[in-house]
Amino acid sequence: MSSFDGLFSVIGIGRDSTEQPPIHYECRRCGKTLSKRDTVCPLCGSTDVAEIQL
């Protein structure tokens, strides 16, 4: 693989169209980044979690 091909894999050009895009999880109240398994924000206690498709 050339370094040019490696760059495409890093920035996501040419991805398989069936591949799920990454999702960012964030508390809507305080903005803390959360993990996929978090249902309650450990910082402010809110259960309002945003799922942002990147």
TISE-817475 format. One record per residue: residue in three letters; x, y, z of N, C-alpha, C in turn. Coordinates in nm, 3 decimals. Example, Ala and Ser with C-alpha at 12.3 -4.5 7.8 and 13.67 -1.06 7.14 Angstrom:
<atoms>
ATOM  dovex     n_c1     n_c2     n_c3    ca_c1    ca_c2    ca_c3     c_c1     c_c2     c_c3
ATOM    ALA    1.319   -0.569    0.780    1.230   -0.450    0.780    1.320   -0.330    0.780
ATOM    SER    1.285   -0.225    0.708    1.367   -0.106    0.714    1.290    0.003    0.787
</atoms>
This chain:
<atoms>
ATOM  dovex     n_c1     n_c2     n_c3    ca_c1    ca_c2    ca_c3     c_c1     c_c2     c_c3
ATOM    MET    0.085   -0.118    0.000    0.000    0.000    0.000    0.089    0.124    0.000
ATOM    SER    0.057    0.216   -0.088    0.133    0.341   -0.094    0.090    0.434    0.019
ATOM    SER    0.170    0.536    0.042    0.133    0.633    0.146    0.008    0.710    0.104
ATOM    PHE   -0.014    0.723   -0.028   -0.135    0.788   -0.077   -0.259    0.705   -0.041
ATOM    ASP   -0.251    0.572   -0.057   -0.361    0.484   -0.017   -0.383    0.491    0.133
ATOM    GLY   -0.276    0.500    0.208   -0.287    0.512    0.353   -0.359    0.638    0.394
ATOM    LEU   -0.334    0.746    0.321   -0.402    0.872    0.350   -0.552    0.859    0.328
ATOM    PHE   -0.591    0.793    0.220   -0.733    0.770    0.194   -0.798    0.691    0.306
ATOM    SER   -0.728    0.592    0.358   -0.786    0.512    0.466   -0.799    0.594    0.595
ATOM    VAL   -0.708    0.687    0.618   -0.714    0.771    0.737   -0.829    0.871    0.730
ATOM    ILE   -0.847    0.935    0.615   -0.951    1.038    0.605   -1.085    0.983    0.560
ATOM    GLY   -1.089    0.855    0.524   -1.218    0.791    0.496   -1.268    0.803    0.354
ATOM    ILE   -1.186    0.846    0.261   -1.229    0.853    0.122   -1.232    0.711    0.066
ATOM    GLY   -1.339    0.681   -0.004   -1.350    0.550   -0.065   -1.398    0.443    0.029
ATOM    ARG   -1.461    0.481    0.138   -1.514    0.383    0.232   -1.627    0.305    0.169
ATOM    ASP   -1.646    0.187    0.218   -1.758    0.104    0.176   -1.888    0.175    0.214
ATOM    SER   -1.981    0.184    0.120   -2.105    0.258    0.147   -2.193    0.190    0.251
ATOM    THR   -2.169    0.062    0.279   -2.248   -0.009    0.380   -2.189    0.008    0.520
ATOM    GLU   -2.069    0.064    0.528   -2.003    0.084    0.658   -2.077    0.192    0.737
ATOM    GLN   -2.099    0.166    0.865   -2.167    0.262    0.952   -2.073    0.379    0.983
ATOM    PRO   -2.121    0.502    0.968   -2.037    0.617    1.001   -2.015    0.624    1.153
ATOM    PRO   -1.904    0.683    1.195   -1.879    0.694    1.339   -1.981    0.785    1.406
ATOM    ILE   -2.008    0.756    1.532   -2.104    0.835    1.609   -2.035    0.890    1.733
ATOM    HIS   -2.058    1.017    1.760   -2.003    1.086    1.877   -2.116    1.100    1.978
ATOM    TYR   -2.089    1.064    2.103   -2.190    1.073    2.209   -2.151    1.188    2.301
ATOM    GLU   -2.250    1.274    2.331   -2.222    1.394    2.409   -2.341    1.430    2.496
ATOM    CYS   -2.313    1.476    2.618   -2.419    1.523    2.707   -2.475    1.653    2.653
ATOM    ARG   -2.606    1.660    2.640   -2.668    1.783    2.588   -2.666    1.897    2.690
ATOM    ARG   -2.658    1.864    2.817   -2.660    1.969    2.920   -2.524    2.036    2.936
ATOM    CYS   -2.418    1.956    2.952   -2.287    2.016    2.981   -2.185    2.001    2.868
ATOM    GLY   -2.213    1.916    2.768   -2.123    1.902    2.654   -2.012    1.801    2.671
ATOM    LYS   -2.011    1.727    2.782   -1.906    1.627    2.804   -1.918    1.515    2.703
ATOM    THR   -1.805    1.471    2.648   -1.803    1.358    2.557   -1.823    1.230    2.638
ATOM    LEU   -1.913    1.145    2.590   -1.946    1.021    2.659   -1.912    0.901    2.573
ATOM    SER   -1.911    0.784    2.632   -1.890    0.661    2.556   -2.026    0.607    2.510
ATOM    LYS   -2.021    0.511    2.421   -2.144    0.452    2.368   -2.229    0.391    2.478
ATOM    ARG   -2.167    0.338    2.580   -2.241    0.268    2.686   -2.291    0.360    2.797
ATOM    ASP   -2.248    0.485    2.798   -2.294    0.580    2.901   -2.439    0.620    2.877
ATOM    THR   -2.521    0.609    2.980   -2.660    0.654    2.971   -2.685    0.774    3.061
ATOM    VAL   -2.592    0.797    3.154   -2.599    0.911    3.246   -2.464    0.982    3.243
ATOM    CYS   -2.467    1.113    3.232   -2.343    1.191    3.232   -2.281    1.186    3.371
ATOM    PRO   -2.154    1.145    3.382   -2.089    1.139    3.513   -2.057    1.278    3.569
ATOM    LEU   -2.058    1.379    3.484   -2.023    1.514    3.528   -2.143    1.589    3.587
ATOM    CYS   -2.258    1.584    3.517   -2.373    1.664    3.564   -2.496    1.580    3.600
ATOM    GLY   -2.493    1.449    3.569   -2.604    1.361    3.606   -2.719    1.358    3.507
ATOM    SER   -2.707    1.429    3.396   -2.814    1.433    3.296   -2.824    1.299    3.221
ATOM    THR   -2.945    1.264    3.183   -2.966    1.144    3.101   -2.993    1.181    2.956
ATOM    ASP   -2.980    1.309    2.922   -3.004    1.357    2.786   -2.874    1.348    2.707
ATOM    VAL   -2.857    1.237    2.634   -2.735    1.211    2.559   -2.762    1.228    2.410
ATOM    ALA   -2.680    1.308    2.344   -2.693    1.329    2.199   -2.606    1.228    2.126
ATOM    GLU   -2.659    1.173    2.017   -2.583    1.086    1.928   -2.561    1.164    1.799
ATOM    ILE   -2.437    1.204    1.775   -2.405    1.289    1.661   -2.330    1.206    1.558
ATOM    GLN   -2.390    1.191    1.441   -2.327    1.115    1.334   -2.218    1.201    1.270
ATOM    LEU   -2.097    1.147    1.262   -1.984    1.222    1.206   -1.968    1.193    1.059
</atoms>
